Amino acid sequence: MEGGKKVEDVRVTGMMIHYLYICHRKLWLLPRGVFFSGENYFLKMGKLIEEKFLYERSRENKELEDKDSKIYLNEGYLQGQIDYIDKEGNCLIVGEIKRSGRARKAALMQIAFYLYILKLKGIENIKGKLLLDEEKEEVEVILSDELEREVKKAIMQVKSICRQPHIPKAIPLEKHFCRGCSFKDFCFA
């Protein structure tokens, strides 16, 4: 597949950071407007889990009932959509909800990316929280100097992959992320 739409100025998103650790092919397709999410069981399950969590959270805290739960970030060429924000004392908590921990590294880097954007905006005293539904686990994420360097490197990798003129090769179907991927038929048909 040729590049078709040329991608010069890549607006890096949290989803792109996530895809960097899952599949470079899926990442390359994203800024070109190629989506195959409609009937994917795993995407539907993830959406239901997120809605359930946010509903339960709003029942516990009546102030949240009428508010849009999504928080949108925009800092130059960096963009993100945070699942939810909480506060513990004077610390801001950036939350991301995932169905399972199968893609733990990808999810942790997505949260770290959001923390990095907030840091660029001058927001201090923040940390992330990854909620894994299947494992009933909460993982805390702190943007250390080392993690910030890793985020900056990931941003550069995303931009490099997205600017490539040709789609990356498909990885072997045995790769465990391919089995439930909404792009599977596109890659292996």
Residue pairs with C-beta under 8 A, 6 or more apart in sequence:
1 166
1 167
2 165
2 166
3 32
3 164
3 165
3 166
3 167
4 32
5 31
5 32
5 33
6 165
7 31
7 32
7 162
7 163
8 163
9 77
10 16
10 31
10 77
10 158
10 159
10 162
10 163
11 31
11 77
11 78
11 79
12 77
12 78
12 79
12 113
12 155
12 158
12 159
13 30
13 78
13 79
13 80
13 81
14 79
14 80
14 81
14 82
14 110
14 113
14 114
15 30
15 81
15 110
16 27
16 30
16 31
16 158
16 162
17 106
17 109
17 110
17 113
17 151
17 154
17 155
17 158
18 103
18 106
18 107
18 109
18 110
19 26
19 27
19 30
19 106
20 27
20 106
20 109
20 154
20 157
20 158
20 161
21 103
21 105
21 106
21 109
22 103
22 106
22 177
23 171
23 177
23 178
23 181
23 183
24 161
24 168
25 167
25 168
25 169
25 170
25 171
25 183
25 187
26 181
26 183
27 158
27 161
27 162
28 161
28 162
28 164
28 167
28 168
29 167
29 183
30 162
31 162
34 186
35 182
36 182
36 183
36 185
36 186
37 43
37 182
38 182
40 180
40 181
40 182
41 180
42 99
42 180
42 182
43 182
45 99
46 98
46 99
49 97
49 99
49 133
50 83
50 97
53 97
53 131
53 133
54 69
54 83
54 84
54 97
57 64
57 69
57 84
58 64
58 65
58 69
69 83
69 84
70 81
70 82
70 83
71 81
71 82
71 84
71 85
72 79
72 80
72 81
72 82
73 79
73 80
73 81
73 82
73 114
73 117
73 118
73 121
75 117
75 120
75 121
76 120
78 113
78 116
78 117
78 120
78 155
80 113
80 114
80 117
82 94
82 95
82 96
82 114
83 95
83 96
83 97
84 95
84 97
85 92
85 93
85 94
85 95
86 92
86 93
86 95
86 129
87 93
90 125
91 125
91 126
91 127
92 118
92 123
92 125
92 126
92 127
93 126
93 127
93 128
93 129
94 111
94 114
94 115
94 118
94 126
94 127
94 128
94 129
94 141
95 128
95 129
95 130
95 131
96 107
96 110
96 111
96 114
96 128
96 129
96 130
96 131
97 131
97 133
98 107
98 130
98 131
98 132
98 133
99 132
99 133
99 134
100 132
100 133
100 134
100 135
101 107
101 132
101 134
101 135
101 137
102 176
102 177
103 177
104 130
104 132
104 139
107 130
108 128
108 130
108 139
108 141
109 150
109 151
109 154
111 128
111 129
111 130
111 141
112 128
112 141
112 143
112 147
112 148
112 150
112 151
113 151
113 154
113 155
114 128
115 126
115 127
115 128
115 141
115 143
116 143
116 148
116 151
116 152
118 126
119 126
119 143
119 148
126 143
127 140
127 141
127 142
127 143
128 140
128 141
128 142
128 143
129 138
129 139
129 140
129 141
130 138
130 139
130 141
131 137
131 138
132 138
132 139
141 147
143 151
161 168
170 187
170 188
171 178
172 178
173 179
173 184
173 188
178 184
178 187
178 188
181 187
